[in-house]
Amino acid sequence: MTKKNYSPVMSAKAARRCGLFGISLLAVVMMSACNSKSDESQSDNQQITTKMDFLELTRQRYSERFFDSTKMVEQEKIDRILEAARLSPTAANKQPQRLYVLKSKEALQKAQSASFSSLYGAPVVILLCYDLDSVWHNQHETLLPDYNSGEQDCGIVATQMMYAAEEQGVHTIWIRGFDAGALQRVFELPANMIPAMMLSIGYPSANSAPSPKHFERKALEEIVTEL
Ligand SMILES: Cc1cc2nc3c(=O)[nH]c(=O)nc-3n(C[C@H](O)[C@H](O)[C@H](O)COP(=O)(O)O)c2cc1C
């Protein structure tokens, strides 16, 4: 692959040789490369300027149970969340994730009717499924017969969506309190489409607060073993 000539990576020797002129030229070339980018990448760059440390993001996040049902999430933000789902790694890159974006009152009611957990009045719910015909099968597994990667693939897809939302100031809650069979029926999904989880998405209402459970985390010594 040919290296792009506006690469910011430059050896110290080369930098010394080029001196101030070279560095200025490099800056101009980089700026013009940035300017020629599309509006979409420009808004990406704006997002990047607001990025925060990843651990800080994980500390800040909590499951939202008090959504503002009246405040719709902007389409650009939903698109960015969906893009995070698209870019997710999956086993053997099989990409079995299939996403249904539920926004209409009817769709949200159907999702709620198949759930024993509340969806907490979120204005948008993403139903994340995996296509059983596209999952990776582990042929070498001896402990778990017929193991396939669908649940794990959806686990990482959902996690990426969760943080893509959080990064944009949009709150989420992960929902598995549903009957997958009932979801298949209400949305008339084909038999190979397995509902893995739902992600309720929206802005927090004035009542928003983490649940007491949010603060209960085991100590590292309880969950980590060095072998
Ligand atoms: C796999 C999974 C399934 C979950 N299902 C539900 C659910 O159905 N209903 C619910 O209210 N919360 C659900 N949650 C949210 C958890 O209860 C929550 O993440 C946990 O209590 C820790 O709180 P926190 O997310 O605020 O840190 C689920 C979380 C995960 C990871």
The ligand as an SDF file (V2000), in Angstrom:
LIG
                    3D

 31 33  0  0  0  0  0  0  0  0999 V2000
  -26.6660   -8.7400   29.5050 C   0  0  0  0  0  0  0  0  0  0  0  0
  -27.4100   -7.6720   30.2550 C   0  0  0  0  0  0  0  0  0  0  0  0
  -28.7760   -7.7440   30.3720 C   0  0  0  0  0  0  0  0  0  0  0  0
  -29.4890   -6.7300   31.0330 C   0  0  0  0  0  0  0  0  0  0  0  0
  -30.8510   -6.7760   31.0370 N   0  0  0  0  0  0  0  0  0  0  0  0
  -31.5370   -5.8190   31.6960 C   0  0  0  0  0  0  0  0  0  0  0  0
  -32.9580   -5.8060   31.6770 C   0  0  0  0  0  0  0  0  0  0  0  0
  -33.6110   -6.6140   31.0340 O   0  0  0  0  0  0  0  0  0  0  0  0
  -33.5970   -4.8390   32.3970 N   0  0  0  0  0  0  0  0  0  0  0  0
  -32.9140   -3.8910   33.1200 C   0  0  0  0  0  0  0  0  0  0  0  0
  -33.5540   -3.0560   33.7620 O   0  0  0  0  0  0  0  0  0  0  0  0
  -31.5600   -3.8550   33.1170 N   0  0  0  0  0  0  0  0  0  0  0  0
  -30.8590   -4.7860   32.4250 C   0  0  0  0  0  0  0  0  0  0  0  0
  -29.4860   -4.7300   32.3730 N   0  0  0  0  0  0  0  0  0  0  0  0
  -28.7780   -3.6330   33.0850 C   0  0  0  0  0  0  0  0  0  0  0  0
  -28.0790   -4.1320   34.3530 C   0  0  0  0  0  0  0  0  0  0  0  0
  -29.0310   -4.3720   35.3480 O   0  0  0  0  0  0  0  0  0  0  0  0
  -27.0420   -3.0810   34.8040 C   0  0  0  0  0  0  0  0  0  0  0  0
  -26.0660   -2.9320   33.8010 O   0  0  0  0  0  0  0  0  0  0  0  0
  -26.3570   -3.4450   36.0940 C   0  0  0  0  0  0  0  0  0  0  0  0
  -27.2700   -3.4740   37.1750 O   0  0  0  0  0  0  0  0  0  0  0  0
  -25.2340   -2.4730   36.4550 C   0  0  0  0  0  0  0  0  0  0  0  0
  -25.7310   -1.1390   36.5300 O   0  0  0  0  0  0  0  0  0  0  0  0
  -25.1460    0.0160   35.6080 P   0  0  0  0  0  0  0  0  0  0  0  0
  -25.2950   -0.3990   34.1630 O   0  0  0  0  0  0  0  0  0  0  0  0
  -25.9590    1.2400   35.9360 O   0  0  0  0  0  0  0  0  0  0  0  0
  -23.6990    0.1780   35.9630 O   0  0  0  0  0  0  0  0  0  0  0  0
  -28.7750   -5.6780   31.6720 C   0  0  0  0  0  0  0  0  0  0  0  0
  -27.3860   -5.6020   31.5240 C   0  0  0  0  0  0  0  0  0  0  0  0
  -26.7090   -6.5610   30.8050 C   0  0  0  0  0  0  0  0  0  0  0  0
  -25.2140   -6.4190   30.6140 C   0  0  0  0  0  0  0  0  0  0  0  0
  1  2  1  0
  2  3  1  0
  2 30  2  0
  3  4  2  0
  4  5  1  0
  4 28  1  0
  5  6  2  0
  6  7  1  0
  6 13  1  0
  7  8  2  0
  7  9  1  0
  9 10  1  0
 10 11  2  0
 10 12  1  0
 12 13  2  0
 13 14  1  0
 14 15  1  0
 14 28  1  0
 15 16  1  0
 16 17  1  0
 16 18  1  0
 18 19  1  0
 18 20  1  0
 20 21  1  0
 20 22  1  0
 22 23  1  0
 23 24  1  0
 24 25  2  0
 24 26  1  0
 24 27  1  0
 28 29  2  0
 29 30  1  0
 30 31  1  0
M  END
$$$$
